[in-house]
């Protein structure tokens, strides 16, 4: 059974983008929550910082969605490549 590249890409994008959104929204309500995490992420995602503003939170979620999707796509592609080569060897 082959893994769906589309499914793994969307799953990763939603998971990581959702995590960024979730932490950012909680940080807006409770400023002591997730500040260190968001500060680290701001070094990777320019413009997505610890400022408790909705625009910054949505930007971080967008970065997370794109980054998660890219990672999922690469993971799925590599998995399919290795799974295909393993099957050919074992037959």
N, C-alpha and C positions, 0 to 999 in steps of 0.2 A: 504494500500500500504506500503510495507516494504522499508526502506531506503537501498540503495546499500552500503554495508560496503566498498567495493573496491572504489566506487566513492567518498565517503566522506573522505577516507584515502588519495587518490591521490589529491583530491582538497585541503585538508589542507596542504599536503606536498608541493605542487606547490605554494600555497599562501604564506606560511611562508618562504620557501626556496627562492622564488622569491623576497620577501620583503628584506630578508638579502642580496641577490645579488644586488638588486636595490640600497639600501642604501650604500652598500660597493662600488659599481661602481661610484655612485655620489660623495662619499667621496674621491675617488681617484682623480676625476676631480676638486672638490671644497672641499679642506680639512676642511673648517669650517662647512660643512654640515654633520650632523649625528654622529659627534664625541662622544657626550655623550651617544647616543643610542648604538653605537658600543662598547664603553667602558663598559657599563652595560652588553651587550651580551658577552663580553670577559670574564666576571666573571662566566658565565654559560657555555660557549663553549671555552674550552682551546685551544689556538693557533689562534683563530679568534679574532684578536685585531684591533686596530685603525691604524696599519701600512698600508699605501697606496700601498700595493703590491697585484698583481693579485692572487697569491697563497693563501694569507690570506683571500681575498674576496671569492674565490671559496671554501675554507675550511669552512668559515662561512655559505655560501649558502648550502653546504652539511650537516652541522650540522642542519641548519634550515629545510632542506628537511626531514631529518630523524626525527627530533623532531616534526615537523608539522604532519608528517605521523603517528607517534605514538599517538599524541594527537587526531588526527582525528579518528584513529582506536578505541581508548578508548571511545571517544565521541559517535561514531556510535554504538559501542557495548552496551554502557549504554542506549542510546536512544532506541535501539531495545528491550533491556530487559525491560525497563519501558513501552514502547509503547505496548509490548505484554502483560504485566501484567495488564495494564489499560483496554485493550480490553476485557480481560477475566472477569474483575470485572464488566464492564458496560453491558455485555450481559445478 
